[in-house]
Every structure is written in structure tokens, then in C-alpha cells.
Amino acid sequence: METADLSHHISRRFNEDLEKVRNQVLSMGGFVEEQLSRAVSALVEGDSELGQSVAHDDYKVNRMEVSIDEECSRILATRAPAAGDLRLIVAIIKAITDLERMGDECEKIGFIASRLAAQERPVDKYREVKHLGRVVQTMVHDALDAFARMDPKAALEVARKDRLVDEEYEAIQRQSITFMMEDPRSIRRAIDVMWVVRALERIGDHAKNICEYVIYMVHGKDVRHIRIEDVESQLHEQQGST
């Protein structure tokens, strides 16, 4: 009887450990999401102080990554997770790496936004960048939501948006090059805008990666470097055979 009670206690504590670290990931993701929103706002509104604040807060993202990574290492060493639990820990370790890199990209946008605030804003007030930022913010939010709910179907929907991000990124890059050719005085600002949209495109890539980890957690299938259509086909076949 005592052995049974002990086993139950250990299992409960293990579940609590897993839930705790999962919640830490979502908290980290929420902070990165906020950083992204503030970084884009700093650029669009010409707010130098806000841009600097975003850049200087990046250390908080780094600190969260280290803390969660240490907790995962402790769980691996003391709990020896297997099967689905092991996949969860592996996915978390990968996800926080992507979130940390998103934070780095937000830091870049913050610094650039602070610098551009000293210049006169363009007539369109960075309309295209604002729209791309909104698309990427939604992608990050939905990727974290799919991670929280361990919903592979929702994860696939989010991953599919990466193509839209890529298309908008390329369109803004072409537009920036045109501006530089037409007016050499716009070169400095156009280059900064190109760096910003490059950072947003990379954040979209990291959000897509998190979606791939959701599929790995649920189905035990590594879908990195596989086309979305092929992933859907493989998962459909897997579900049909079960």
C-alpha cells in the first residue's frame, strides 16, 4: 500500500513538473509576443524611447530561456521521461531556442526603430511594414495557442501562413530597392526598413518551427524540411491507419 501511494505521489509530482515548465514556455512566449508588438509600434509611431526599451528588455527573454532550459535538464536527469513526455521536453527545449531568437529579432527592430525615429517618417508611415508586422504577430500568437492546446491541426494552419509572410517580405524588399534607385537620399532609411522586414520574416520562420514541434509532440513525427502539403498528406495517412 505504501509503495502504491509513493508511486502515485511521484507520478503527480512529475505531472506538476511538466505542467510548470510548459506554463513557463507560454509565459516566455507571451513576453516575446509583447516585445514584437512594442517593436513594431515603436517603428510605426516613431517612438525612440519605446524602441530603446524593447531592445534593452531582451535580457529578460535570455534569462527565461536559461531558466527553462535548466528546468528541462533537471527533469531529464531526475525523471527519465519516455515516449510522449520525452517528446514534450525535447519540443520545449527547441521552442525556447526559437523564442529566444525571436527576442533577438525584436531587439534589432527596437534599435532600428529608435534610430529611424530621429528622421521624418515617410508619407505612408510604414504602412506595409505595419501590415507585415500584424500578420507575423498573429502567426506568433496562434503558434503559441496551438502549442498550449497541443493542436496539430491548428499548427498546420499557422505554418501555412509562412508563405504569405515570405511574399509580403519580398514585395517590401523590391519596393525598397525601387525607392533607393529613384531617390538616393532614401537609401539609409530603405536599408533600415529592409532589415526590419527581414527580422519580421525570420520571426515568422521561428513561429513556423514551433508549429512543427507541436506536430512532433502529438504525432511523434519530425516534419522539418517537409512541404506543408506533404505533412498534411502523411498525417492523414497516419490517422487513417490507426
PASEBA-1860 file (N, C-alpha, C; in nm, 3 decimals):
! residues 242
1> METADLSH> 0.084/-0.120/0.000/0.000/0.000/0.000/0.087/0.125/0.000 ~ 0.194/0.122/0.079/0.284/0.236/0.086/0.352/0.258/-0.051 ~ 0.387/0.148/-0.118/0.451/0.158/-0.248/0.357/0.223/-0.350 ~ 0.230/0.184/-0.345/0.132/0.240/-0.437/0.116/0.390/-0.415 ~ 0.112/0.429/-0.287/0.097/0.571/-0.256/0.219/0.650/-0.304 ~ 0.338/0.591/-0.288/0.460/0.657/-0.331/0.462/0.673/-0.482 ~ 0.421/0.569/-0.553/0.419/0.575/-0.698/0.324/0.684/-0.746 ~ 0.210/0.693/-0.680/0.113/0.795/-0.719/0.171/0.934/-0.692
9> HISRRFNE> 0.240/0.947/-0.580/0.299/1.075/-0.543/0.404/1.118/-0.647 ~ 0.488/1.024/-0.685/0.593/1.054/-0.783/0.530/1.094/-0.916 ~ 0.428/1.021/-0.958/0.362/1.049/-1.084/0.298/1.187/-1.081 ~ 0.234/1.221/-0.969/0.169/1.351/-0.957/0.272/1.464/-0.963 ~ 0.383/1.444/-0.893/0.489/1.545/-0.893/0.548/1.561/-1.033 ~ 0.560/1.450/-1.105/0.613/1.453/-1.242/0.520/1.535/-1.331 ~ 0.390/1.509/-1.318/0.293/1.584/-1.397/0.299/1.733/-1.365 ~ 0.318/1.763/-1.236/0.328/1.902/-1.194/0.453/1.968/-1.255
17> DLEKVRNQ> 0.563/1.892/-1.258/0.687/1.943/-1.318/0.666/1.976/-1.466 ~ 0.601/1.884/-1.537/0.577/1.905/-1.680/0.484/2.024/-1.704 ~ 0.381/2.036/-1.623/0.286/2.146/-1.639/0.353/2.280/-1.607 ~ 0.439/2.279/-1.506/0.509/2.401/-1.468/0.599/2.451/-1.581 ~ 0.676/2.361/-1.638/0.770/2.403/-1.742/0.695/2.443/-1.869 ~ 0.583/2.377/-1.896/0.502/2.414/-2.013/0.445/2.555/-1.995 ~ 0.399/2.586/-1.873/0.347/2.720/-1.846/0.457/2.826/-1.856 ~ 0.578/2.788/-1.818/0.690/2.882/-1.829/0.718/2.917/-1.975
25> VLSMGGFV> 0.705/2.816/-2.062/0.724/2.840/-2.205/0.619/2.938/-2.256 ~ 0.495/2.919/-2.214/0.387/3.007/-2.260/0.405/3.148/-2.206 ~ 0.457/3.161/-2.084/0.486/3.294/-2.029/0.596/3.362/-2.110 ~ 0.699/3.285/-2.143/0.808/3.338/-2.225/0.754/3.380/-2.361 ~ 0.669/3.296/-2.419/0.610/3.328/-2.549/0.525/3.454/-2.542 ~ 0.450/3.471/-2.433/0.367/3.589/-2.417/0.451/3.716/-2.410 ~ 0.565/3.706/-2.343/0.654/3.822/-2.333/0.715/3.857/-2.468 ~ 0.756/3.754/-2.544/0.812/3.778/-2.677/0.706/3.839/-2.768
33> EEQLSRAV> 0.584/3.791/-2.755/0.474/3.845/-2.834/0.455/3.994/-2.804 ~ 0.464/4.029/-2.677/0.453/4.169/-2.636/0.570/4.252/-2.691 ~ 0.690/4.195/-2.686/0.808/4.262/-2.739/0.791/4.294/-2.888 ~ 0.737/4.199/-2.961/0.715/4.217/-3.104/0.616/4.330/-3.130 ~ 0.507/4.330/-3.055/0.406/4.434/-3.072/0.464/4.572/-3.041 ~ 0.543/4.583/-2.936/0.603/4.710/-2.897/0.707/4.756/-3.000 ~ 0.782/4.660/-3.054/0.886/4.695/-3.151/0.824/4.753/-3.277 ~ 0.718/4.690/-3.327/0.651/4.740/-3.448/0.587/4.876/-3.420
41> SALVEGDS> 0.526/4.891/-3.303/0.466/5.020/-3.266/0.570/5.130/-3.260 ~ 0.688/5.097/-3.207/0.796/5.196/-3.197/0.835/5.247/-3.335 ~ 0.839/5.156/-3.432/0.875/5.195/-3.569/0.766/5.280/-3.632 ~ 0.644/5.231/-3.627/0.533/5.298/-3.695/0.504/5.435/-3.634 ~ 0.516/5.446/-3.501/0.483/5.570/-3.432/0.603/5.663/-3.416 ~ 0.721/5.618/-3.457/0.841/5.700/-3.444/0.877/5.726/-3.299 ~ 0.863/5.624/-3.215/0.886/5.637/-3.070/1.024/5.582/-3.035 ~ 1.121/5.671/-3.026/1.259/5.630/-2.998/1.272/5.564/-2.861
49> ELGQSVAH> 1.207/5.620/-2.763/1.217/5.567/-2.626/1.161/5.426/-2.618 ~ 1.049/5.401/-2.685/0.989/5.267/-2.685/1.081/5.168/-2.755 ~ 1.141/5.209/-2.865/1.234/5.121/-2.936/1.352/5.083/-2.849 ~ 1.408/5.179/-2.778/1.519/5.151/-2.687/1.476/5.058/-2.575 ~ 1.355/5.077/-2.525/1.303/4.993/-2.417/1.293/4.848/-2.461 ~ 1.242/4.827/-2.583/1.231/4.691/-2.637/1.368/4.625/-2.646 ~ 1.464/4.700/-2.701/1.599/4.647/-2.719/1.663/4.611/-2.584 ~ 1.645/4.697/-2.487/1.709/4.675/-2.357/1.643/4.564/-2.276
57> DDYKVNRM> 1.517/4.532/-2.309/1.446/4.426/-2.236/1.477/4.286/-2.288 ~ 1.562/4.277/-2.390/1.593/4.145/-2.446/1.658/4.052/-2.344 ~ 1.727/4.110/-2.246/1.792/4.025/-2.145/1.691/3.941/-2.069 ~ 1.568/3.990/-2.059/1.463/3.916/-1.988/1.429/3.787/-2.064 ~ 1.425/3.795/-2.196/1.398/3.677/-2.279/1.511/3.576/-2.261 ~ 1.636/3.625/-2.263/1.751/3.536/-2.245/1.747/3.467/-2.110 ~ 1.709/3.541/-2.008/1.703/3.486/-1.873/1.596/3.377/-1.863 ~ 1.482/3.399/-1.929/1.376/3.298/-1.930/1.423/3.171/-1.999
65> EVSIDEEC> 1.494/3.187/-2.110/1.543/3.069/-2.182/1.635/2.985/-2.095 ~ 1.728/3.050/-2.027/1.823/2.978/-1.941/1.749/2.906/-1.828 ~ 1.654/2.973/-1.767/1.578/2.915/-1.655/1.500/2.791/-1.699 ~ 1.432/2.801/-1.813/1.352/2.688/-1.862/1.443/2.573/-1.905 ~ 1.554/2.606/-1.968/1.648/2.504/-2.011/1.703/2.427/-1.891 ~ 1.733/2.497/-1.785/1.783/2.432/-1.663/1.677/2.342/-1.603 ~ 1.552/2.385/-1.606/1.443/2.303/-1.552/1.424/2.176/-1.636 ~ 1.435/2.190/-1.768/1.424/2.072/-1.855/1.539/1.974/-1.829
73> SRILATRA> 1.658/2.026/-1.808/1.773/1.940/-1.779/1.752/1.865/-1.648 ~ 1.693/1.935/-1.551/1.665/1.870/-1.422/1.563/1.757/-1.438 ~ 1.460/1.783/-1.517/1.357/1.681/-1.539/1.415/1.560/-1.611 ~ 1.497/1.585/-1.712/1.561/1.475/-1.785/1.649/1.390/-1.693 ~ 1.719/1.457/-1.603/1.812/1.386/-1.514/1.742/1.312/-1.402 ~ 1.633/1.368/-1.350/1.570/1.309/-1.231/1.446/1.225/-1.262 ~ 1.380/1.252/-1.374/1.255/1.182/-1.406/1.269/1.078/-1.517 ~ 1.375/1.090/-1.597/1.396/0.999/-1.709/1.267/0.979/-1.790
81> PAAGDLRL> 1.210/1.088/-1.844/1.084/1.076/-1.919/1.099/0.990/-2.043 ~ 0.987/0.932/-2.084/0.987/0.848/-2.204/0.865/0.882/-2.288 ~ 0.867/0.832/-2.412/0.754/0.846/-2.504/0.707/0.992/-2.515 ~ 0.577/1.014/-2.492/0.519/1.147/-2.509/0.580/1.252/-2.418 ~ 0.612/1.213/-2.295/0.673/1.307/-2.201/0.810/1.352/-2.250 ~ 0.886/1.259/-2.304/1.017/1.294/-2.357/1.004/1.385/-2.478 ~ 0.907/1.358/-2.564/0.885/1.444/-2.680/0.848/1.585/-2.636 ~ 0.770/1.595/-2.530/0.731/1.727/-2.478/0.853/1.805/-2.434
89> IVAIIKAI> 0.943/1.741/-2.358/1.062/1.810/-2.310/1.152/1.851/-2.427 ~ 1.170/1.762/-2.523/1.252/1.793/-2.641/1.191/1.911/-2.717 ~ 1.059/1.908/-2.734/0.990/2.017/-2.806/1.005/2.149/-2.732 ~ 0.998/2.145/-2.600/1.012/2.266/-2.520/1.152/2.325/-2.534 ~ 1.253/2.239/-2.528/1.392/2.285/-2.542/1.412/2.353/-2.678 ~ 1.352/2.294/-2.781/1.364/2.354/-2.915/1.284/2.483/-2.924 ~ 1.164/2.483/-2.867/1.076/2.600/-2.877/1.136/2.723/-2.810 ~ 1.199/2.704/-2.693/1.254/2.821/-2.624/1.374/2.878/-2.700
97> TDLERMGD> 1.443/2.793/-2.776/1.551/2.844/-2.861/1.494/2.936/-2.968 ~ 1.382/2.895/-3.028/1.318/2.978/-3.130/1.262/3.106/-3.068 ~ 1.207/3.097/-2.949/1.154/3.217/-2.883/1.266/3.315/-2.850 ~ 1.380/3.261/-2.807/1.494/3.348/-2.776/1.541/3.420/-2.902 ~ 1.541/3.349/-3.013/1.584/3.411/-3.139/1.481/3.514/-3.187 ~ 1.353/3.489/-3.161/1.252/3.592/-3.189/1.283/3.718/-3.109 ~ 1.321/3.697/-2.983/1.356/3.811/-2.898/1.472/3.890/-2.956 ~ 1.570/3.819/-3.010/1.685/3.886/-3.073/1.641/3.972/-3.191
105> ECEKIGFI> 1.547/3.919/-3.269/1.497/3.995/-3.385/1.418/4.118/-3.338 ~ 1.343/4.103/-3.229/1.270/4.218/-3.174/1.368/4.325/-3.126 ~ 1.479/4.280/-3.068/1.583/4.373/-3.024/1.635/4.454/-3.143 ~ 1.661/4.387/-3.255/1.709/4.455/-3.375/1.608/4.561/-3.421 ~ 1.480/4.520/-3.426/1.376/4.613/-3.470/1.369/4.732/-3.376 ~ 1.383/4.706/-3.245/1.379/4.814/-3.147/1.489/4.916/-3.171 ~ 1.611/4.870/-3.193/1.723/4.960/-3.218/1.702/5.041/-3.346 ~ 1.658/4.972/-3.452/1.636/5.041/-3.580/1.523/5.142/-3.568
113> ASRLAAQE> 1.415/5.105/-3.497/1.302/5.196/-3.477/1.348/5.321/-3.403 ~ 1.434/5.303/-3.304/1.486/5.417/-3.228/1.567/5.510/-3.317 ~ 1.646/5.450/-3.407/1.727/5.532/-3.497/1.639/5.606/-3.600 ~ 1.540/5.535/-3.654/1.454/5.596/-3.756/1.364/5.704/-3.697 ~ 1.341/5.699/-3.567/1.254/5.799/-3.504/1.311/5.939/-3.516 ~ 1.444/5.948/-3.534/1.508/6.079/-3.547/1.488/6.137/-3.687 ~ 1.437/6.056/-3.780/1.414/6.101/-3.917/1.265/6.128/-3.939 ~ 1.238/6.205/-4.041/1.098/6.231/-4.076/1.036/6.103/-4.130
121> RPVDKYRE> 0.918/6.072/-4.079/0.853/5.949/-4.123/0.803/5.963/-4.267 ~ 0.803/5.853/-4.344/0.754/5.859/-4.482/0.604/5.887/-4.485 ~ 0.558/5.928/-4.601/0.416/5.963/-4.616/0.325/5.846/-4.578 ~ 0.365/5.725/-4.616/0.280/5.608/-4.588/0.293/5.559/-4.445 ~ 0.382/5.623/-4.366/0.402/5.587/-4.224/0.427/5.437/-4.206 ~ 0.508/5.383/-4.295/0.547/5.242/-4.289/0.425/5.148/-4.292 ~ 0.330/5.181/-4.378/0.205/5.104/-4.384/0.230/4.956/-4.413 ~ 0.315/4.927/-4.513/0.339/4.787/-4.549/0.409/4.711/-4.437
129> VKHLGRVV> 0.503/4.779/-4.371/0.573/4.715/-4.259/0.476/4.687/-4.145 ~ 0.389/4.782/-4.120/0.288/4.766/-4.015/0.199/4.644/-4.043 ~ 0.159/4.630/-4.170/0.073/4.517/-4.206/0.147/4.385/-4.190 ~ 0.272/4.381/-4.238/0.351/4.258/-4.222/0.369/4.226/-4.075 ~ 0.394/4.329/-3.995/0.409/4.308/-3.851/0.285/4.249/-3.789 ~ 0.169/4.295/-3.835/0.043/4.243/-3.782/0.025/4.095/-3.819 ~ 0.060/4.060/-3.942/0.049/3.921/-3.987/0.141/3.831/-3.903 ~ 0.263/3.877/-3.882/0.360/3.798/-3.805/0.317/3.787/-3.659
137> QTMVHDAL> 0.265/3.895/-3.602/0.216/3.890/-3.464/0.106/3.787/-3.449 ~ 0.013/3.785/-3.544/-0.095/3.686/-3.540/-0.040/3.545/-3.551 ~ 0.060/3.529/-3.636/0.122/3.397/-3.655/0.187/3.348/-3.525 ~ 0.258/3.437/-3.458/0.323/3.401/-3.331/0.218/3.366/-3.226 ~ 0.115/3.449/-3.216/0.009/3.425/-3.118/-0.059/3.290/-3.141 ~ -0.092/3.263/-3.266/-0.162/3.137/-3.299/-0.071/3.016/-3.283 ~ 0.059/3.033/-3.308/0.154/2.922/-3.288/0.163/2.886/-3.140 ~ 0.167/2.988/-3.054/0.171/2.964/-2.909/0.041/2.902/-2.860
145> DAFARMDP> -0.070/2.944/-2.921/-0.200/2.888/-2.884/-0.207/2.740/-2.921 ~ -0.156/2.707/-3.041/-0.153/2.566/-3.084/-0.062/2.485/-2.993 ~ 0.048/2.545/-2.949/0.140/2.479/-2.856/0.071/2.453/-2.722 ~ -0.002/2.553/-2.674/-0.071/2.541/-2.544/-0.176/2.430/-2.548 ~ -0.245/2.420/-2.661/-0.353/2.321/-2.674/-0.307/2.189/-2.736 ~ -0.178/2.186/-2.775/-0.122/2.069/-2.843/-0.214/2.028/-2.959 ~ -0.241/2.126/-3.043/-0.336/2.109/-3.153/-0.260/2.108/-3.287 ~ -0.232/1.991/-3.343/-0.155/1.983/-3.467/-0.229/2.041/-3.587
153> KAALEVAR> -0.361/2.032/-3.589/-0.438/2.087/-3.699/-0.423/2.240/-3.704 ~ -0.435/2.303/-3.586/-0.418/2.448/-3.579/-0.274/2.485/-3.613 ~ -0.180/2.402/-3.572/-0.039/2.428/-3.602/-0.014/2.428/-3.751 ~ -0.076/2.337/-3.823/-0.062/2.333/-3.969/-0.118/2.459/-4.034 ~ -0.230/2.508/-3.982/-0.291/2.630/-4.036/-0.197/2.749/-4.019 ~ -0.133/2.756/-3.903/-0.040/2.866/-3.877/0.082/2.854/-3.968 ~ 0.136/2.734/-3.978/0.255/2.712/-4.061/0.230/2.752/-4.206 ~ 0.108/2.735/-4.251/0.074/2.768/-4.389/0.086/2.919/-4.415
161> KDRLVDEE> 0.070/3.001/-4.310/0.078/3.147/-4.325/0.220/3.194/-4.353 ~ 0.317/3.108/-4.333/0.457/3.149/-4.355/0.479/3.191/-4.500 ~ 0.406/3.131/-4.591/0.420/3.168/-4.733/0.375/3.312/-4.756 ~ 0.267/3.352/-4.690/0.218/3.489/-4.702/0.321/3.587/-4.649 ~ 0.382/3.552/-4.536/0.487/3.637/-4.479/0.603/3.652/-4.577 ~ 0.644/3.541/-4.636/0.754/3.545/-4.733/0.720/3.634/-4.853 ~ 0.598/3.623/-4.900/0.556/3.702/-5.017/0.556/3.851/-4.985 ~ 0.503/3.886/-4.868/0.499/4.028/-4.831/0.640/4.081/-4.806
169> YEAIQRQS> 0.723/3.999/-4.748/0.862/4.038/-4.723/0.932/4.069/-4.855 ~ 0.918/3.982/-4.953/0.982/4.001/-5.082/0.928/4.125/-5.154 ~ 0.798/4.150/-5.139/0.737/4.267/-5.203/0.793/4.397/-5.144 ~ 0.809/4.401/-5.012/0.863/4.521/-4.948/1.010/4.539/-4.984 ~ 1.082/4.429/-4.996/1.222/4.438/-5.036/1.234/4.500/-5.176 ~ 1.151/4.453/-5.269/1.153/4.508/-5.405/1.117/4.656/-5.406 ~ 1.017/4.690/-5.325/0.974/4.830/-5.317/1.087/4.918/-5.263 ~ 1.157/4.869/-5.163/1.266/4.945/-5.102/1.379/4.968/-5.202
177> ITFMMEDP> 1.408/4.867/-5.281/1.513/4.881/-5.384/1.473/4.985/-5.487 ~ 1.344/4.986/-5.523/1.294/5.086/-5.619/1.310/5.226/-5.563 ~ 1.276/5.246/-5.435/1.289/5.376/-5.372/1.435/5.424/-5.374 ~ 1.527/5.332/-5.347/1.669/5.369/-5.344/1.718/5.410/-5.482 ~ 1.668/5.343/-5.586/1.709/5.377/-5.723/1.653/5.512/-5.766 ~ 1.530/5.542/-5.721/1.465/5.666/-5.762/1.516/5.787/-5.683 ~ 1.553/5.763/-5.557/1.596/5.875/-5.472/1.710/5.830/-5.380 ~ 1.834/5.860/-5.416/1.949/5.817/-5.336/1.942/5.865/-5.190
185> RSIRRAID> 1.868/5.973/-5.165/1.857/6.023/-5.028/1.780/5.927/-4.937 ~ 1.705/5.836/-4.999/1.624/5.741/-4.920/1.700/5.612/-4.888 ~ 1.824/5.603/-4.933/1.897/5.476/-4.920/1.911/5.430/-4.775 ~ 1.951/5.521/-4.686/1.973/5.483/-4.547/1.845/5.429/-4.484 ~ 1.735/5.501/-4.503/1.609/5.457/-4.444/1.559/5.328/-4.510 ~ 1.575/5.318/-4.642/1.529/5.198/-4.712/1.605/5.075/-4.664 ~ 1.734/5.090/-4.639/1.813/4.977/-4.589/1.764/4.936/-4.451 ~ 1.736/5.035/-4.367/1.684/5.005/-4.233/1.550/4.931/-4.241
193> VMWVVRAL> 1.464/4.975/-4.330/1.334/4.907/-4.348/1.355/4.764/-4.395 ~ 1.451/4.743/-4.483/1.480/4.608/-4.531/1.527/4.518/-4.417 ~ 1.607/4.576/-4.325/1.649/4.498/-4.208/1.532/4.464/-4.118 ~ 1.439/4.558/-4.103/1.322/4.535/-4.018/1.235/4.422/-4.075 ~ 1.206/4.429/-4.205/1.118/4.327/-4.263/1.190/4.191/-4.268 ~ 1.322/4.194/-4.278/1.398/4.068/-4.270/1.382/4.007/-4.131 ~ 1.387/4.090/-4.029/1.369/4.042/-3.893/1.228/3.985/-3.874 ~ 1.128/4.052/-3.931/0.990/4.003/-3.920/0.974/3.869/-3.992
201> ERIGDHAK> 1.038/3.858/-4.108/1.030/3.731/-4.183/1.092/3.618/-4.103 ~ 1.202/3.645/-4.034/1.267/3.542/-3.953/1.180/3.503/-3.833 ~ 1.113/3.601/-3.775/1.023/3.570/-3.663/0.912/3.476/-3.711 ~ 0.862/3.501/-3.833/0.762/3.411/-3.891/0.817/3.270/-3.907 ~ 0.943/3.259/-3.948/1.007/3.128/-3.961/1.013/3.056/-3.827 ~ 1.047/3.130/-3.721/1.056/3.069/-3.588/0.917/3.025/-3.538 ~ 0.814/3.104/-3.572/0.678/3.065/-3.535/0.639/2.935/-3.606 ~ 0.679/2.925/-3.732/0.653/2.801/-3.807/0.724/2.683/-3.742
209> NICEYVIY> 0.846/2.705/-3.695/0.920/2.598/-3.628/0.844/2.547/-3.506 ~ 0.788/2.639/-3.428/0.713/2.599/-3.309/0.594/2.513/-3.349 ~ 0.532/2.547/-3.461/0.420/2.465/-3.510/0.466/2.323/-3.544 ~ 0.585/2.313/-3.599/0.640/2.181/-3.631/0.666/2.099/-3.505 ~ 0.704/2.167/-3.397/0.726/2.097/-3.271/0.595/2.045/-3.212 ~ 0.486/2.119/-3.238/0.354/2.072/-3.191/0.319/1.940/-3.258 ~ 0.343/1.932/-3.388/0.315/1.808/-3.462/0.404/1.696/-3.411 ~ 0.529/1.728/-3.381/0.622/1.628/-3.325/0.573/1.579/-3.190
217> MVHGKDVR> 0.527/1.670/-3.104/0.479/1.630/-2.971/0.362/1.534/-2.981 ~ 0.267/1.567/-3.068/0.142/1.491/-3.074/0.158/1.361/-3.153 ~ 0.227/1.369/-3.268/0.234/1.253/-3.358/0.369/1.181/-3.356 ~ 0.467/1.239/-3.287/0.599/1.176/-3.284/0.666/1.176/-3.420 ~ 0.631/1.275/-3.503/0.683/1.280/-3.640/0.759/1.410/-3.662 ~ 0.884/1.398/-3.707/0.966/1.515/-3.735/0.933/1.564/-3.877 ~ 0.870/1.681/-3.886/0.824/1.730/-4.016/0.906/1.850/-4.064 ~ 1.021/1.872/-4.003/1.108/1.979/-4.051/1.155/1.947/-4.193
225> HIRIEDVE> 1.167/2.052/-4.273/1.218/2.041/-4.410/1.124/1.962/-4.502 ~ 0.997/1.950/-4.461/0.897/1.882/-4.543/0.789/1.983/-4.583 ~ 0.746/1.983/-4.707/0.644/2.075/-4.754/0.515/2.055/-4.676 ~ 0.442/2.166/-4.654/0.318/2.161/-4.577/0.220/2.059/-4.636 ~ 0.209/2.057/-4.770/0.117/1.964/-4.835/0.155/1.819/-4.805 ~ 0.284/1.792/-4.804/0.332/1.656/-4.776/0.308/1.619/-4.629 ~ 0.323/1.717/-4.541/0.297/1.693/-4.398/0.150/1.656/-4.379 ~ 0.062/1.733/-4.441/-0.082/1.705/-4.428/-0.114/1.566/-4.481
233> SQLHEQQG> -0.054/1.532/-4.594/-0.079/1.401/-4.654/-0.031/1.288/-4.563 ~ 0.087/1.303/-4.506/0.145/1.200/-4.419/0.062/1.184/-4.291 ~ 0.019/1.296/-4.234/-0.061/1.287/-4.112/-0.197/1.226/-4.139 ~ -0.252/1.256/-4.257/-0.381/1.197/-4.294/-0.368/1.046/-4.309 ~ -0.258/1.001/-4.373/-0.236/0.858/-4.389/-0.215/0.791/-4.254 ~ -0.142/0.860/-4.164/-0.115/0.805/-4.031/-0.244/0.789/-3.953 ~ -0.332/0.890/-3.961/-0.460/0.882/-3.890/-0.551/0.775/-3.950 ~ -0.540/0.758/-4.083/-0.624/0.658/-4.148/-0.584/0.517/-4.114
241> ST> -0.457/0.498/-4.077/-0.409/0.364/-4.046/-0.427/0.327/-3.899 ~ -0.473/0.426/-3.817/-0.491/0.397/-3.675/-0.634/0.364/-3.644
END
